[in-house]
Amino acid sequence: MKKEDLIAMGLSEEQADAVVGKYGTMIPKERFDEVNKAKKTLEDQVKNHETQLKDLQDKAKGNEELQAEITKLQESHKQATEQYEQQLKNERLTTALKLEFTGKVHDVDLVVSLIDKEQIELDEKGNITKGLDEQRKMLQESKSFLFVPEKQQPTFKGWVPAGGADNGAGASDVGSNFAKMANEKGSSDTNNNPWD
């Protein structure tokens, strides 16, 4: 309030000078309320910003933890993928080796376990391209009992049995000899014994 406002309210000039001297120029209530309201709004905004900042700090902390969890999951996924690919490669290699040795060895699983799989290479179709021949030769030399011997036709020297190598061509059997002798003697003979 100004001095004139105080005089208009009924104070004398001396009283108005005393009030203004002691309290200074006064602010109208509307202006006071306006400034006070603005101050309160700014204080609320500061509190709100502090709360948001704290929330962001908490979220940043959570993001670090979340980022660490994501990194951990990515690493776990990478390891699982590598293990799966290695297992798939081993399975393909074992299957190719088993196919290679089937019918050629007595115990396929035992022979496959003796092969160094690190030296074996497969093509795109799963066929063995490298590293098996040397290992097979070494196994055949050192552990020949594991391998099935190659089938060979038995060879007979000397006597050829009836129905043998010439498949019976020119040979006769006992039954045909009896029939032949019976025909030669004729049917007039009452004794049918061929040994007479």
C-alpha positions as CSV (number, residue, x, y, z in Angstrom):
1,M,0.0,0.0,0.0
2,K,1.1,3.4,-0.7
3,K,0.9,6.5,1.6
4,E,-2.1,7.9,-0.4
5,D,-4.0,4.6,0.2
6,L,-3.4,4.9,3.9
7,I,-4.7,8.5,4.0
8,A,-7.7,7.5,2.0
9,M,-8.4,4.9,4.6
10,G,-8.6,7.6,7.3
11,L,-5.1,7.8,8.7
12,S,-3.5,11.1,9.0
13,E,-0.5,12.1,7.0
14,E,1.8,11.6,10.0
15,Q,0.3,8.2,10.7
16,A,0.6,7.2,7.0
17,D,4.3,8.4,7.0
18,A,4.9,6.3,10.2
19,V,3.4,3.1,8.7
20,V,5.2,3.5,5.4
21,G,8.5,4.3,7.2
22,K,8.2,1.3,9.4
23,Y,6.8,-1.3,7.0
24,G,7.7,0.2,3.6
25,T,5.4,0.1,0.6
26,M,2.8,-2.6,1.0
27,I,1.8,-5.0,-1.7
28,P,-1.9,-5.4,-2.4
29,K,-3.5,-8.7,-1.3
30,E,-4.3,-9.7,-4.9
31,R,-0.7,-9.3,-5.9
32,F,0.4,-11.1,-2.8
33,D,-2.0,-14.0,-3.5
34,E,-0.8,-14.1,-7.1
35,V,2.9,-14.2,-6.2
36,N,2.2,-16.6,-3.3
37,K,0.3,-18.9,-5.7
38,A,3.1,-18.7,-8.3
39,K,5.6,-19.6,-5.6
40,K,3.6,-22.6,-4.5
41,T,3.2,-23.7,-8.1
42,L,7.0,-23.4,-8.6
43,E,7.7,-25.4,-5.4
44,D,5.3,-28.1,-6.6
45,Q,7.1,-28.2,-9.9
46,V,10.5,-28.5,-8.2
47,K,9.1,-31.4,-6.0
48,N,7.7,-33.0,-9.2
49,H,11.0,-32.6,-11.0
50,E,12.9,-34.1,-8.0
51,T,10.5,-37.0,-8.0
52,Q,10.9,-37.5,-11.7
53,L,14.7,-37.3,-11.3
54,K,14.6,-39.9,-8.6
55,D,12.4,-42.1,-10.7
56,L,14.8,-41.7,-13.6
57,Q,17.7,-42.6,-11.4
58,D,15.8,-45.7,-10.2
59,K,15.0,-46.5,-13.8
60,A,18.6,-46.0,-14.8
61,K,19.6,-48.3,-12.0
62,G,17.0,-50.8,-13.3
63,N,18.3,-50.3,-16.9
64,E,21.8,-51.2,-15.8
65,E,20.4,-54.3,-14.2
66,L,18.2,-54.9,-17.2
67,Q,21.1,-54.3,-19.5
68,A,23.2,-56.8,-17.5
69,E,20.4,-59.3,-17.7
70,I,20.0,-58.8,-21.4
71,T,23.8,-59.2,-21.9
72,K,23.7,-62.4,-19.7
73,L,20.8,-63.8,-21.8
74,Q,22.6,-63.0,-25.0
75,E,25.7,-64.8,-23.8
76,S,23.6,-67.8,-22.7
77,H,21.8,-67.9,-26.1
78,K,25.2,-67.7,-27.9
79,Q,26.5,-70.6,-25.8
80,A,23.4,-72.7,-26.3
81,T,23.6,-72.1,-30.1
82,E,27.2,-73.1,-30.2
83,Q,26.5,-76.3,-28.1
84,Y,23.6,-77.1,-30.5
85,E,25.7,-76.6,-33.6
86,Q,28.5,-78.8,-32.1
87,Q,26.1,-81.5,-31.1
88,L,24.5,-81.5,-34.6
89,K,28.0,-81.7,-36.2
90,N,28.9,-84.6,-33.9
91,E,25.7,-86.4,-34.7
92,R,26.2,-85.9,-38.4
93,L,29.8,-87.2,-38.2
94,T,28.8,-90.2,-36.0
95,T,26.0,-91.1,-38.5
96,A,28.4,-90.8,-41.5
97,L,31.0,-93.0,-39.7
98,K,28.4,-95.6,-38.8
99,L,27.2,-95.8,-42.4
100,E,30.7,-96.2,-43.5
101,F,31.5,-99.1,-41.2
102,T,28.2,-100.9,-41.3
103,G,28.7,-104.5,-42.5
104,K,32.5,-104.0,-42.5
105,V,33.1,-104.4,-38.7
106,H,31.8,-106.6,-36.0
107,D,30.9,-103.7,-33.6
108,V,30.1,-100.4,-35.3
109,D,29.8,-98.4,-32.1
110,L,33.2,-99.6,-30.8
111,V,35.0,-98.8,-34.0
112,V,33.4,-95.4,-34.3
113,S,34.4,-94.6,-30.7
114,L,38.1,-95.4,-31.7
115,I,38.0,-92.9,-34.6
116,D,39.4,-89.4,-34.0
117,K,36.5,-87.2,-35.1
118,E,38.5,-84.0,-35.1
119,Q,40.4,-85.3,-38.2
120,I,37.3,-86.2,-40.2
121,E,35.8,-83.7,-42.6
122,L,32.3,-83.9,-44.1
123,D,30.9,-82.4,-47.3
124,E,27.6,-80.6,-47.6
125,K,25.7,-83.9,-48.1
126,G,27.2,-85.5,-45.0
127,N,29.7,-87.7,-46.9
128,I,33.2,-88.2,-45.5
129,T,35.8,-86.4,-47.6
130,K,39.0,-86.5,-45.5
131,G,40.7,-88.1,-42.6
132,L,39.1,-91.6,-42.5
133,D,41.3,-93.7,-44.7
134,E,44.5,-93.3,-42.7
135,Q,42.7,-94.1,-39.4
136,R,40.9,-97.1,-40.9
137,K,44.3,-98.6,-42.1
138,M,45.8,-98.1,-38.7
139,L,42.8,-99.8,-37.0
140,Q,42.9,-102.7,-39.5
141,E,46.6,-103.2,-38.7
142,S,46.4,-102.8,-35.0
143,K,43.0,-104.3,-34.3
144,S,42.2,-106.5,-37.2
145,F,39.8,-108.6,-35.1
146,L,37.3,-105.8,-35.2
147,F,36.9,-106.0,-39.0
148,V,34.8,-108.6,-40.8
149,P,37.1,-110.6,-43.2
150,E,36.2,-110.1,-46.8
151,K,34.3,-113.0,-48.2
152,Q,36.3,-115.2,-50.5
153,Q,35.0,-118.2,-52.6
154,P,36.3,-121.4,-51.1
155,T,38.8,-123.2,-53.3
156,F,38.9,-126.9,-53.4
157,K,41.9,-128.7,-54.8
158,G,41.8,-132.3,-55.9
159,W,38.5,-134.3,-56.1
160,V,35.4,-132.6,-57.6
161,P,32.2,-133.8,-56.0
162,A,29.2,-134.8,-58.0
163,G,27.3,-131.7,-59.0
164,G,30.4,-129.6,-58.3
165,A,32.2,-127.1,-60.4
166,D,30.8,-128.4,-63.7
167,N,27.2,-128.3,-62.3
168,G,26.7,-131.9,-63.0
169,A,27.3,-131.8,-66.8
170,G,28.5,-135.2,-67.9
171,A,28.2,-136.6,-64.4
172,S,25.6,-139.1,-63.3
173,D,24.1,-139.8,-59.9
174,V,23.3,-143.2,-58.3
175,G,19.6,-143.0,-59.3
176,S,20.2,-142.5,-62.9
177,N,22.8,-145.3,-62.9
178,F,20.1,-147.7,-61.5
179,A,17.6,-146.6,-64.1
180,K,20.2,-147.1,-66.9
181,M,21.1,-150.6,-65.8
182,A,17.4,-151.6,-65.5
183,N,16.8,-150.4,-69.0
184,E,19.7,-152.3,-70.4
185,K,18.7,-155.6,-68.9
186,G,15.3,-155.2,-70.2
187,S,12.0,-156.0,-68.7
188,S,12.2,-159.8,-69.2
189,D,14.4,-160.3,-66.2
190,T,12.3,-160.9,-63.1
191,N,15.1,-160.0,-60.8
192,N,15.1,-156.2,-60.6
193,N,18.1,-156.1,-58.4
194,P,20.8,-154.0,-60.3
195,W,23.6,-155.5,-58.3
196,D,23.2,-159.0,-59.7
